[in-house]
Amino acid sequence: MSEGAILAVTLVIGVGIAGALIATMTRAILAERRSARISRLWANFGLSMAFLGLFLVSWVGQAIAEWGTFVHEARAHGDSPALSDYLVQFGQSTFENWQSEFLQLFSFVVFSALLIHHGSAESKDGTDRIEQTVKRIESRLDEAGIGSPGASSS
């Protein structure tokens, strides 16, 4: 595959993924605006907007830092740094980061759905224990003649 084709594929995939994420968030914000809840925009989408901002700032930071490394390595090898070569390298490192993060998140989601940590908030056993404790308390209150909380007294 030619260098130009690699650059084009890298740009299309990278910009496409980032664009799809930003477009999805923008579409949700616009739908919220249409429903006349403009004042709640930050309250409803603050987390998404904050993470988008952090993502963009860190991505630009990565680009700047990697450009410095790329220029240093190119000059160390007696080459002149080319923007097209840099974009391919930047795309590769970006996709490696995204791949590892998506793999980590995907693994967490799948394992969380299949394997539950006993006693965790997501675990049903915690809810069962609470319900059993409430039933024990209610039965002790009944035995003491106090009655269940919320029950009408006779």
N, C-alpha and C positions, 0 to 999 in steps of 0.2 A: 504494500500500500504506500502511495506517495506521501511525502511530508505534508503537502497541501490537503490531501484527503484526511489525514490524521488530524490536522488542525481543524478542519471543517467539522468532523465528527465530534471532536472534543468540545468545540464551541457550541454546537447544536445540543449536545447532551447536557452540558453544564448550564448553559443559559436556559435550556428547556426545563430542566428540573427546578431551578431557582424561579423561573418565570411561572411555572405551574403552581408552586407553593404561594408565591406572591399573588397570583391571580385568584387562587382559591380564597385567600384571606380577604382580598379586595371585594370579591363577589359577596362574601358573607357580610362585610361591612356595608356594602351598598344595599343589600337586602334589609339590613337592620335600619338603615336610614329611611328606606321607603316605608317602614312600619312606624314612622314618627317617634322613634326613641333616640333621637340624635344626642340628647343630653347623657344618655347612658352608654355612648360609644366607647369611651375609655374603660368604663366599668365592665362592659361586656367583652371587649377585645383587647384590653390592656396587656394581658399576658402574651397574646399573639404578636401584638405590635412591639412589645419589649423584646421578645425573642427574635423577631425579624430584625430589629435594630442591632441587637447583639450579634446576630449572624452576619449581617452586612459589614459591621465594623470589624469583626474578627476575620472575615473573608478578605477585606481590603488590607488588613494588617498582615495576613498571610501572604497576599500578593506582593506587598512591599518588601517584606522580609525575604521572600523567595527570590524576588528580582535581584536583591543585593547579593544573595548567594550565587545566583545564576551568573551574574556579571563577573563576580570574583572567580568562579570556576572557569568561565570561558576565557578570561584574561590569563589565568594560570596555565591554560593549555594553548595560549597563543592565538585564540580565536577572537573574533569580534562578536559580541552578543547580538543575536537576532531576535526580534520580538516574536516571530512565528515559532522559533524553537522554544522560547520561554513559555509561550501560551500552551504548547504541547506539554511541557514539563509541569506547568502550573495545573493544567487540567488533570494530568496523571496523579499528582499529589492530592488534589482536591477529591478525585474519585476514590483514591485509596482511603482517605479520611472518611468520606461519606459511606463507603462500603463497610468499613469496620464499625461505624456508628449504627448504620442500619442493621447490620448483622447482630450487634449487641442488643439493640432495641427489639428486633424481631425475636431473638432468643429469649429475652426477658418476657415478652408478651406470650409467646407460645408456652414456655415453661410455667409462667404464672397461671395460664389457663389450665394446664394439665396437672401441675404439681402445686399443692397448697402447703405453705408452711404452717404446721400445727400451732394454733394459738394466735396467728396473725389476724389483723383486722379483716382481711379478705377471706379468711377461713370460716367455713360454716360451723366448725366445732366451737368457736368462740361464742357464736350466737346461741347454739344449743346449750352451752354451759350457763349462759346468762339466763335463758328461759328456765332451766332446771333450778337455778338459784332463786329466781322469782317465785316459782311454784313452791319451793321449800319455805320461803318466807311467808307466802300466802297461807300455806297449811299451818304453820306455827301461829300465825295471827288468828286463824280460825279456831285452833285449839285453845288459844288464850281468850277467845270470845271477843276479840277486837274486830274481826271481820277483815275482808280484803280492802285494800286502799281503793277509794272511789266507789265502794259499794254503799248503798243507802242503809243507814242504821234503822233498826225497827224499835 
